[in-house]
């Protein structure tokens, strides 16, 4: 059959009998952007391929789905090992109120940041990703040009991306006395929502099936009921999904419960009351819900409500582990019937690391070796993300599915003898073991490098932009501290 490409000889994570199964020495045959056969090469029904990729010693996986990634140069690495307050503001109140003050990044910085982020996502095996950018150094919404830079980078590199424009009513800032405050402005949130709608309409006009928009009120607790309700209404009109940071901080939980109207209800019940739950909604994090030990509240019906409503949860274990906290627990959510996907809310955008660290944290939290299984976490990184996005053609390798495929080396010397390739992959490998990535039938990463990208030049430009970012943050510090005072290195760095 002309035009067919076969990938064979390795371990194929095939979809069959309602779940993933591993075919040792299997093959995947694709034509155009569709998978037309998954099985063994000696099967009489296996099509004759024009080209064969030898994948012996490799794991042929459905493309990983990154349900929540920070798609900009990541501020989180400045917080490593640092005792900071939850949701700390990295901008002064005077900057926030000065509408003429420019953002830290120039247009060139936005482009470098976007290109670097998309390239890193692809290199780690994420064929689909939902991109958001940090709000810590912004006013009430994204600079308009930032998400468009992500759209351009995704289109140029052949990635499958869902892109958003952040908006909110409450914006964090630090005053001259070093006190963190929240400035509220309904009109700013409404303007941000308008920009978000404009972005989605522009993406839809591009007629590129790989690119999509979504609505992102960045934190539910920094949006009024009216803004959240309008978001849901607009999502239905536009046919897009919605996500928001939810129950991310313990302080968020306590602030919610301090209000008289919330004494007898949970945060999940609040969202249910206002209609901000459903199959088109993904709550990112959802850590401090009723039943988490830090809240002191009984479990109640929170997980059952999420499961019944079809609401998804985006779990990002690494960034929480760096802050000394954890979901309690991933397995408990899954067992309750909640659809959970995985994301990388920090750098590096390595979903393999998220699976491994998430599984280990889960075992510690539940104090059970049998908790946080490879099956649970791999499902979250594939079919869990696909379900959250409403795409049953992604996250699995089966005839008729879209040809989004990630191929990983399983290095025997580094990872040890292979017993179960899935256990080896999740517990002993990394995103940088990704050898090839195919999106929509097109090879976008080959031999571990992004096709058509000068990675050395991109890394250089990203490093320059990172320097601008650090310096810009320090320039807004009310106390006038230097970069190294604000973000001291692990050991003194002596520069010539």
BALUM-603794 format. One record per residue (C-alpha): x, y, z; residue in one letter. Coordinates in Angstrom, 1 decimal, padded with zeros to 4 digits. Layout:
BALUM-603794
(r (X; Y; Z); "A")
...
END
This chain:
BALUM-603794
(r (000.0; 000.0; 000.0); "X")
(r (001.5; 003.3; -001.1); "X")
(r (002.1; 006.0; 001.4); "X")
(r (002.1; 003.7; 004.5); "X")
(r (004.6; 004.1; 007.3); "X")
(r (005.2; 001.2; 009.8); "X")
(r (006.9; 001.5; 013.1); "X")
(r (007.8; -002.0; 014.3); "X")
(r (010.1; -004.2; 016.4); "X")
(r (009.7; -002.6; 019.8); "X")
(r (007.1; -002.6; 022.5); "X")
(r (003.9; -001.2; 021.2); "X")
(r (001.4; 000.2; 023.7); "X")
(r (-001.7; -000.8; 021.8); "X")
(r (-005.3; -000.2; 022.6); "X")
(r (-007.5; -003.3; 022.9); "X")
(r (-010.3; -004.8; 025.0); "X")
(r (-011.0; -001.4; 026.6); "X")
(r (-007.4; -000.6; 027.8); "X")
(r (-003.7; -000.3; 027.0); "X")
(r (-001.8; -003.6; 026.3); "X")
(r (001.8; -004.1; 025.3); "X")
(r (002.7; -005.9; 022.1); "X")
(r (006.2; -007.2; 022.3); "X")
(r (007.6; -006.9; 018.7); "X")
(r (004.4; -005.3; 017.5); "X")
(r (003.8; -002.8; 014.7); "X")
(r (001.9; 000.4; 014.1); "X")
(r (001.0; 001.3; 010.5); "X")
(r (-000.1; 004.8; 009.6); "X")
(r (-001.3; 006.4; 006.4); "X")
(r (-001.4; 010.1; 006.3); "X")
(r (-002.5; 011.4; 009.7); "X")
(r (-004.4; 008.1; 010.6); "X")
(r (-003.4; 004.9; 012.2); "X")
(r (-004.7; 002.1; 010.0); "X")
(r (-003.3; -001.0; 011.8); "X")
(r (-002.0; -002.0; 015.2); "X")
(r (-000.8; -005.6; 015.7); "X")
(r (002.0; -007.8; 014.7); "X")
(r (003.9; -007.6; 011.4); "X")
(r (003.1; -011.2; 010.4); "X")
(r (-000.6; -010.8; 010.8); "X")
(r (-002.3; -011.4; 007.4); "X")
(r (-004.2; -008.2; 007.8); "X")
(r (-001.1; -006.0; 008.3); "X")
(r (-000.8; -003.6; 005.4); "X")
(r (002.4; -003.5; 003.3); "X")
(r (004.3; -000.4; 004.2); "X")
(r (006.3; 001.8; 001.9); "X")
(r (008.7; 002.7; 004.7); "X")
(r (009.5; 000.9; 008.0); "X")
(r (011.0; 002.5; 011.1); "X")
(r (013.0; 000.0; 013.1); "X")
(r (012.1; 000.5; 016.8); "X")
(r (013.8; -002.5; 018.4); "X")
(r (014.6; -001.7; 022.1); "X")
(r (012.1; 001.2; 022.1); "X")
(r (008.6; 001.9; 023.5); "X")
(r (006.1; 002.9; 020.9); "X")
(r (003.6; 005.0; 022.9); "X")
(r (000.5; 007.0; 022.0); "X")
(r (001.6; 010.6; 022.2); "X")
(r (001.6; 011.9; 025.8); "X")
(r (-001.0; 014.5; 026.6); "X")
(r (000.2; 017.4; 028.8); "X")
(r (-003.0; 018.7; 030.4); "X")
(r (-001.5; 021.8; 032.0); "X")
(r (001.9; 023.1; 031.1); "X")
(r (003.6; 026.4; 031.9); "X")
(r (004.5; 027.4; 028.3); "X")
(r (006.8; 030.3; 029.1); "X")
(r (010.2; 030.6; 030.8); "X")
(r (009.2; 029.3; 034.2); "X")
(r (009.3; 031.6; 037.2); "X")
(r (008.9; 028.5; 039.5); "X")
(r (012.6; 027.7; 039.4); "X")
(r (013.2; 031.0; 041.3); "X")
(r (011.2; 029.6; 044.2); "X")
(r (013.2; 026.4; 044.6); "X")
(r (014.2; 025.7; 048.2); "X")
(r (012.8; 029.2; 049.1); "X")
(r (010.3; 029.8; 051.9); "X")
(r (007.7; 031.9; 050.1); "X")
(r (004.1; 032.6; 050.9); "X")
(r (001.5; 030.8; 048.8); "X")
(r (000.8; 032.5; 045.5); "X")
(r (003.4; 035.2; 046.2); "X")
(r (003.2; 038.3; 044.1); "X")
(r (006.2; 039.2; 042.0); "X")
(r (005.1; 042.7; 041.1); "X")
(r (004.6; 045.9; 043.0); "X")
(r (001.3; 047.5; 043.5); "X")
(r (002.7; 050.7; 041.9); "X")
(r (003.5; 048.7; 038.7); "X")
(r (000.1; 047.1; 038.7); "X")
(r (-001.7; 050.4; 038.8); "X")
(r (000.5; 052.0; 036.1); "X")
(r (-001.2; 051.0; 032.9); "X")
(r (001.6; 052.6; 030.8); "X")
(r (004.4; 050.5; 032.4); "X")
(r (005.6; 047.8; 029.9); "X")
(r (005.7; 044.1; 030.6); "X")
(r (009.1; 042.7; 031.5); "X")
(r (009.3; 040.9; 028.2); "X")
(r (009.8; 042.5; 024.7); "X")
(r (008.1; 041.0; 021.7); "X")
(r (011.4; 039.1; 020.9); "X")
(r (011.4; 037.7; 024.5); "X")
(r (007.8; 036.5; 024.1); "X")
(r (008.8; 034.7; 020.8); "X")
(r (011.9; 033.1; 022.3); "X")
(r (010.0; 032.0; 025.4); "X")
(r (007.2; 030.5; 023.3); "X")
(r (009.5; 028.7; 020.9); "X")
(r (011.6; 027.4; 023.7); "X")
(r (008.6; 026.1; 025.6); "X")
(r (007.0; 024.3; 022.5); "X")
(r (010.3; 022.7; 021.5); "X")
(r (010.9; 021.4; 025.1); "X")
(r (007.4; 020.0; 025.2); "X")
(r (007.8; 018.1; 021.9); "X")
(r (011.3; 016.9; 022.9); "X")
(r (009.8; 015.3; 026.0); "X")
(r (007.2; 013.4; 024.1); "X")
(r (004.1; 015.6; 024.6); "X")
(r (002.3; 015.6; 021.4); "X")
(r (-000.7; 017.5; 022.8); "X")
(r (-000.5; 020.2; 025.4); "X")
(r (-002.7; 022.8; 027.1); "X")
(r (-000.6; 025.9; 027.4); "X")
(r (-000.9; 028.5; 030.0); "X")
(r (001.5; 031.2; 031.1); "X")
(r (002.4; 032.4; 034.6); "X")
(r (000.3; 035.2; 036.0); "X")
(r (002.6; 036.2; 038.8); "X")
(r (004.3; 039.0; 036.9); "X")
(r (001.3; 040.3; 035.1); "X")
(r (-001.7; 042.5; 035.6); "X")
(r (-005.2; 041.2; 035.3); "X")
(r (-004.6; 039.4; 032.0); "X")
(r (-002.0; 038.2; 029.6); "X")
(r (-000.2; 040.7; 027.4); "X")
(r (-002.2; 040.2; 024.2); "X")
(r (000.9; 039.2; 022.1); "X")
(r (002.0; 036.4; 024.4); "X")
(r (-000.6; 033.7; 023.5); "X")
(r (-000.3; 034.6; 019.8); "X")
(r (003.4; 033.9; 020.0); "X")
(r (002.6; 030.4; 021.4); "X")
(r (000.1; 029.8; 018.5); "X")
(r (002.8; 030.8; 016.0); "X")
(r (005.5; 028.6; 017.5); "X")
(r (003.1; 025.6; 017.7); "X")
(r (002.0; 026.0; 014.1); "X")
(r (005.6; 026.3; 012.9); "X")
(r (006.8; 023.2; 014.8); "X")
(r (003.8; 021.1; 014.1); "X")
(r (002.6; 020.7; 017.7); "X")
(r (-000.9; 020.0; 018.8); "X")
(r (-001.7; 022.8; 021.2); "X")
(r (-004.6; 024.3; 023.1); "X")
(r (-003.8; 027.9; 023.9); "X")
(r (-005.4; 030.4; 026.3); "X")
(r (-005.5; 034.0; 027.3); "X")
(r (-005.4; 034.4; 031.1); "X")
(r (-007.9; 036.7; 032.8); "X")
(r (-009.0; 037.3; 036.4); "X")
(r (-010.7; 039.9; 038.6); "X")
(r (-008.3; 039.8; 041.6); "X")
(r (-004.7; 040.4; 040.9); "X")
(r (-001.9; 040.0; 043.5); "X")
(r (000.7; 042.7; 044.2); "X")
(r (003.1; 043.7; 046.9); "X")
(r (002.9; 047.2; 048.4); "X")
(r (005.7; 049.4; 049.6); "X")
(r (005.7; 047.9; 053.0); "X")
(r (006.1; 044.4; 051.6); "X")
(r (002.5; 043.4; 052.3); "X")
(r (000.8; 041.3; 049.7); "X")
(r (-002.5; 042.6; 048.5); "X")
(r (-005.2; 041.7; 046.0); "X")
(r (-006.5; 044.4; 043.7); "X")
(r (-010.0; 043.7; 042.3); "X")
(r (-011.4; 045.1; 039.1); "X")
(r (-014.4; 043.6; 037.3); "X")
(r (-013.8; 045.7; 034.1); "X")
(r (-010.3; 044.2; 033.8); "X")
(r (-011.6; 040.7; 033.9); "X")
(r (-014.3; 041.5; 031.3); "X")
(r (-011.7; 043.0; 029.0); "X")
(r (-009.5; 039.9; 029.5); "X")
(r (-012.4; 037.6; 028.7); "X")
(r (-013.0; 039.6; 025.5); "X")
(r (-009.4; 039.1; 024.5); "X")
(r (-009.6; 035.4; 025.3); "X")
(r (-012.7; 035.1; 023.0); "X")
(r (-010.8; 037.1; 020.2); "X")
(r (-007.9; 034.7; 020.5); "X")
(r (-010.2; 031.6; 020.2); "X")
(r (-011.9; 033.1; 017.1); "X")
(r (-008.6; 033.9; 015.5); "X")
(r (-007.4; 030.3; 016.1); "X")
(r (-010.6; 028.9; 014.6); "X")
(r (-010.2; 031.0; 011.5); "X")
(r (-006.8; 029.4; 010.9); "X")
(r (-008.5; 026.2; 010.0); "X")
(r (-005.6; 024.2; 011.6); "X")
(r (-007.0; 021.1; 013.3); "X")
(r (-003.9; 020.9; 015.5); "X")
(r (-004.6; 024.3; 017.1); "X")
(r (-007.4; 025.1; 019.5); "X")
(r (-008.3; 027.7; 022.1); "X")
(r (-009.8; 027.4; 025.5); "X")
(r (-011.0; 029.8; 028.2); "X")
(r (-008.9; 030.3; 031.3); "X")
(r (-010.1; 032.3; 034.2); "X")
(r (-006.8; 031.7; 035.9); "X")
(r (-008.0; 031.2; 039.5); "X")
(r (-011.6; 030.4; 040.5); "X")
(r (-011.0; 032.2; 043.8); "X")
(r (-009.9; 035.4; 042.0); "X")
(r (-013.1; 035.5; 039.9); "X")
(r (-016.6; 036.4; 040.8); "X")
(r (-019.5; 034.0; 040.3); "X")
(r (-020.7; 036.2; 037.4); "X")
(r (-017.4; 036.0; 035.6); "X")
(r (-017.2; 032.2; 036.0); "X")
(r (-020.9; 031.8; 034.8); "X")
(r (-020.2; 034.0; 031.8); "X")
(r (-017.1; 031.9; 031.1); "X")
(r (-019.2; 028.8; 031.0); "X")
(r (-021.8; 030.5; 028.8); "X")
(r (-019.1; 031.6; 026.3); "X")
(r (-017.5; 028.2; 026.2); "X")
(r (-020.8; 026.7; 025.0); "X")
(r (-021.2; 029.3; 022.4); "X")
(r (-017.6; 028.9; 021.1); "X")
(r (-017.5; 025.1; 021.5); "X")
(r (-014.4; 025.1; 023.7); "X")
(r (-013.4; 023.8; 027.0); "X")
(r (-012.6; 025.6; 030.3); "X")
(r (-009.9; 025.2; 032.9); "X")
(r (-009.0; 027.1; 036.0); "X")
(r (-006.6; 026.8; 038.9); "X")
(r (-008.7; 025.5; 041.7); "X")
(r (-008.0; 024.8; 045.4); "X")
(r (-004.3; 025.2; 044.8); "X")
(r (-003.4; 026.8; 048.1); "X")
(r (-004.3; 026.0; 051.7); "X")
(r (-004.8; 029.8; 052.2); "X")
(r (-007.3; 029.7; 049.4); "X")
(r (-009.3; 027.0; 051.2); "X")
(r (-009.2; 029.0; 054.5); "X")
(r (-010.1; 032.2; 052.8); "X")
(r (-013.1; 030.5; 051.2); "X")
(r (-014.3; 029.0; 054.5); "X")
(r (-013.9; 032.4; 056.3); "X")
(r (-016.9; 033.8; 054.4); "X")
(r (-020.3; 033.3; 056.1); "X")
(r (-022.0; 032.0; 053.0); "X")
(r (-019.5; 029.2; 052.7); "X")
(r (-019.6; 027.8; 056.3); "X")
(r (-021.8; 024.9; 055.3); "X")
(r (-020.5; 024.2; 051.8); "X")
(r (-017.2; 023.1; 050.2); "X")
(r (-015.4; 024.7; 047.4); "X")
(r (-016.5; 021.9; 045.0); "X")
(r (-020.1; 022.4; 046.2); "X")
(r (-019.7; 026.1; 045.4); "X")
(r (-018.7; 025.4; 041.8); "X")
(r (-021.5; 023.0; 041.5); "X")
(r (-024.0; 025.6; 042.8); "X")
(r (-022.9; 028.1; 040.1); "X")
(r (-022.8; 025.6; 037.3); "X")
(r (-019.0; 025.7; 036.9); "X")
(r (-018.6; 021.9; 036.6); "X")
(r (-019.1; 019.5; 033.7); "X")
(r (-017.3; 017.5; 031.0); "X")
(r (-016.0; 020.6; 029.3); "X")
(r (-014.3; 021.8; 032.6); "X")
(r (-010.9; 020.8; 033.9); "X")
(r (-009.9; 022.0; 037.4); "X")
(r (-006.2; 022.3; 037.7); "X")
(r (-004.7; 020.9; 040.9); "X")
(r (-007.9; 020.6; 043.1); "X")
(r (-005.6; 019.6; 046.0); "X")
(r (-007.2; 021.2; 049.1); "X")
(r (-010.7; 019.8; 048.8); "X")
(r (-012.7; 018.4; 051.7); "X")
(r (-010.9; 015.3; 053.1); "X")
(r (-007.3; 016.6; 052.7); "X")
(r (-005.6; 016.3; 056.1); "X")
(r (-004.5; 019.9; 056.0); "X")
(r (-008.1; 021.2; 055.9); "X")
(r (-009.3; 019.3; 058.9); "X")
(r (-012.6; 018.7; 057.1); "X")
(r (-014.3; 015.4; 056.5); "X")
(r (-014.2; 014.0; 052.9); "X")
(r (-017.8; 014.5; 052.3); "X")
(r (-019.1; 014.3; 048.7); "X")
(r (-016.5; 016.3; 046.8); "X")
(r (-015.0; 013.5; 044.8); "X")
(r (-018.5; 012.0; 044.1); "X")
(r (-019.6; 015.4; 042.8); "X")
(r (-016.7; 015.8; 040.5); "X")
(r (-017.1; 012.2; 039.2); "X")
(r (-020.9; 012.6; 038.6); "X")
(r (-020.5; 015.9; 036.8); "X")
(r (-017.8; 014.5; 034.4); "X")
(r (-015.4; 017.3; 035.5); "X")
(r (-011.7; 016.5; 035.0); "X")
(r (-008.8; 017.3; 037.3); "X")
(r (-005.3; 018.2; 036.0); "X")
(r (-002.7; 016.8; 038.4); "X")
(r (000.8; 018.3; 038.5); "X")
(r (002.7; 016.5; 041.3); "X")
(r (006.2; 017.8; 040.8); "X")
(r (005.5; 021.5; 041.4); "X")
(r (003.6; 020.6; 044.6); "X")
(r (006.4; 018.3; 045.8); "X")
(r (008.8; 021.2; 045.4); "X")
(r (006.6; 023.2; 047.7); "X")
(r (006.3; 020.4; 050.2); "X")
(r (002.7; 019.5; 049.6); "X")
(r (000.8; 016.8; 047.8); "X")
(r (-002.7; 015.6; 046.7); "X")
(r (-004.3; 013.2; 049.0); "X")
(r (-004.3; 011.2; 046.9); "X")
(r (-004.2; 010.6; 043.2); "X")
(r (-005.3; 007.0; 043.6); "X")
(r (-008.2; 008.1; 045.8); "X")
(r (-009.5; 010.5; 043.1); "X")
(r (-009.2; 007.8; 040.4); "X")
(r (-010.9; 005.1; 042.5); "X")
(r (-013.8; 007.6; 043.1); "X")
(r (-014.3; 007.8; 039.3); "X")
(r (-012.8; 011.2; 038.7); "X")
(r (-011.1; 011.6; 035.3); "X")
(r (-007.5; 012.8; 036.1); "X")
(r (-004.9; 013.9; 033.6); "X")
(r (-001.3; 014.9; 034.1); "X")
(r (000.4; 018.2; 033.5); "X")
(r (003.8; 019.9; 034.0); "X")
(r (003.1; 023.1; 035.8); "X")
(r (006.9; 023.9; 035.9); "X")
(r (010.1; 023.2; 034.1); "X")
(r (011.1; 020.8; 032.7); "X")
(r (007.9; 019.8; 030.8); "X")
(r (008.7; 016.1; 031.4); "X")
(r (005.5; 014.0; 031.8); "X")
(r (007.6; 010.9; 032.4); "X")
(r (009.0; 012.6; 035.5); "X")
(r (005.5; 013.6; 036.5); "X")
(r (004.4; 010.0; 036.3); "X")
(r (007.3; 008.7; 038.3); "X")
(r (007.4; 011.3; 041.0); "X")
(r (003.6; 011.4; 041.2); "X")
(r (003.5; 007.6; 041.7); "X")
(r (006.2; 007.8; 044.5); "X")
(r (004.4; 010.6; 046.3); "X")
(r (001.1; 008.7; 046.0); "X")
(r (002.7; 005.7; 047.7); "X")
(r (004.1; 007.8; 050.5); "X")
(r (000.9; 009.7; 051.1); "X")
(r (-001.2; 006.5; 051.1); "X")
(r (001.5; 004.5; 052.8); "X")
(r (000.9; 001.6; 050.4); "X")
(r (003.2; 000.0; 047.9); "X")
(r (000.2; -000.9; 045.8); "X")
(r (-001.0; 002.8; 045.5); "X")
(r (000.0; 005.1; 042.6); "X")
(r (000.4; 002.4; 040.1); "X")
(r (002.1; 002.6; 036.7); "X")
(r (-001.3; 001.7; 035.1); "X")
(r (-003.0; 004.7; 036.8); "X")
(r (-000.4; 007.3; 036.0); "X")
(r (000.2; 006.2; 032.4); "X")
(r (-003.5; 006.2; 031.8); "X")
(r (-003.6; 009.8; 033.2); "X")
(r (-000.9; 010.9; 030.8); "X")
(r (-002.7; 009.4; 027.8); "X")
(r (-006.4; 008.6; 027.9); "X")
(r (-007.1; 010.8; 030.9); "X")
(r (-005.8; 013.8; 029.1); "X")
(r (-007.7; 012.8; 025.9); "X")
(r (-011.0; 012.5; 027.8); "X")
(r (-010.5; 015.9; 029.4); "X")
(r (-010.1; 017.4; 025.9); "X")
(r (-013.0; 015.5; 024.5); "X")
(r (-010.8; 013.6; 022.0); "X")
(r (-011.2; 009.8; 021.9); "X")
(r (-008.9; 009.7; 018.8); "X")
(r (-005.9; 010.7; 021.0); "X")
(r (-004.1; 009.0; 023.8); "X")
(r (-004.3; 005.5; 022.3); "X")
(r (-002.9; 003.5; 019.4); "X")
(r (-005.8; 001.8; 017.5); "X")
(r (-007.0; 001.7; 013.9); "X")
(r (-008.9; 004.9; 013.1); "X")
(r (-007.1; 007.0; 015.7); "X")
(r (-005.0; 010.1; 014.9); "X")
(r (-001.4; 009.4; 014.3); "X")
(r (000.1; 011.1; 017.4); "X")
(r (002.9; 008.8; 018.5); "X")
(r (005.9; 009.2; 020.8); "X")
(r (008.8; 006.7; 020.7); "X")
(r (011.1; 006.3; 023.7); "X")
(r (014.5; 004.6; 024.1); "X")
(r (014.6; 002.1; 026.9); "X")
(r (018.3; 002.3; 027.7); "X")
(r (019.3; -001.0; 029.2); "X")
(r (022.6; 000.1; 030.8); "X")
(r (021.0; 003.1; 032.5); "X")
(r (017.6; 001.6; 033.3); "X")
(r (018.7; -002.0; 034.0); "X")
(r (017.4; -005.2; 032.6); "X")
(r (013.8; -004.9; 031.3); "X")
(r (011.2; -007.1; 032.9); "X")
(r (008.0; -005.0; 032.3); "X")
(r (008.7; -002.3; 029.7); "X")
(r (006.0; -000.1; 031.2); "X")
(r (007.5; -000.2; 034.7); "X")
(r (010.9; 000.5; 033.2); "X")
(r (009.5; 003.4; 031.3); "X")
(r (007.7; 005.1; 034.1); "X")
(r (010.1; 004.5; 037.0); "X")
(r (013.5; 004.5; 035.3); "X")
(r (013.3; 006.7; 032.1); "X")
(r (012.9; 010.4; 031.4); "X")
(r (011.5; 012.7; 028.8); "X")
(r (014.9; 013.1; 027.3); "X")
(r (014.8; 009.5; 026.4); "X")
(r (012.3; 010.4; 023.7); "X")
(r (013.7; 009.6; 020.3); "X")
(r (010.9; 010.4; 017.8); "X")
(r (007.6; 012.3; 018.0); "X")
(r (004.9; 012.1; 015.3); "X")
(r (002.0; 014.6; 015.4); "X")
(r (-000.9; 014.3; 013.0); "X")
(r (001.2; 011.9; 010.9); "X")
(r (004.2; 014.2; 010.7); "X")
(r (007.6; 013.6; 012.2); "X")
(r (008.3; 016.7; 014.4); "X")
(r (011.1; 015.2; 016.5); "X")
(r (013.7; 012.9; 015.0); "X")
(r (016.8; 011.4; 016.8); "X")
(r (015.8; 013.5; 019.8); "X")
(r (015.9; 016.9; 018.0); "X")
(r (013.0; 019.1; 016.9); "X")
(r (012.8; 019.1; 013.2); "X")
(r (013.7; 022.4; 011.6); "X")
(r (014.8; 024.1; 014.8); "X")
(r (018.3; 025.4; 015.5); "X")
(r (018.3; 024.2; 019.1); "X")
(r (021.6; 025.9; 020.0); "X")
(r (020.4; 029.3; 018.8); "X")
(r (017.1; 028.8; 020.5); "X")
(r (018.7; 027.9; 023.8); "X")
(r (020.9; 031.0; 023.5); "X")
(r (018.0; 033.3; 022.9); "X")
(r (016.0; 031.8; 025.7); "X")
(r (018.9; 032.3; 028.1); "X")
(r (019.1; 035.9; 027.1); "X")
(r (015.3; 036.3; 027.7); "X")
(r (015.6; 034.6; 031.0); "X")
(r (018.2; 037.1; 032.1); "X")
(r (015.8; 039.9; 031.1); "X")
(r (013.1; 038.2; 033.2); "X")
(r (015.1; 037.9; 036.4); "X")
(r (016.4; 041.5; 036.1); "X")
(r (012.9; 042.8; 035.3); "X")
(r (011.4; 041.1; 038.4); "X")
(r (014.1; 042.6; 040.6); "X")
(r (013.5; 046.0; 039.0); "X")
(r (010.0; 046.0; 040.4); "X")
(r (011.0; 045.1; 043.9); "X")
(r (009.7; 047.8; 046.3); "X")
(r (012.6; 047.2; 048.7); "X")
(r (015.2; 047.7; 045.9); "X")
(r (016.9; 044.3; 046.4); "X")
(r (019.2; 042.8; 043.8); "X")
(r (018.5; 039.7; 041.8); "X")
(r (020.8; 037.6; 044.0); "X")
(r (019.2; 039.0; 047.2); "X")
(r (015.7; 038.1; 045.9); "X")
(r (016.7; 034.7; 044.6); "X")
(r (019.9; 033.6; 046.2); "X")
(r (021.7; 030.7; 044.5); "X")
(r (022.3; 027.3; 046.2); "X")
(r (026.0; 028.3; 046.6); "X")
(r (027.6; 031.6; 045.9); "X")
(r (028.4; 032.1; 042.2); "X")
(r (031.7; 033.8; 041.7); "X")
(r (031.8; 035.6; 038.4); "X")
(r (035.0; 036.8; 036.7); "X")
END
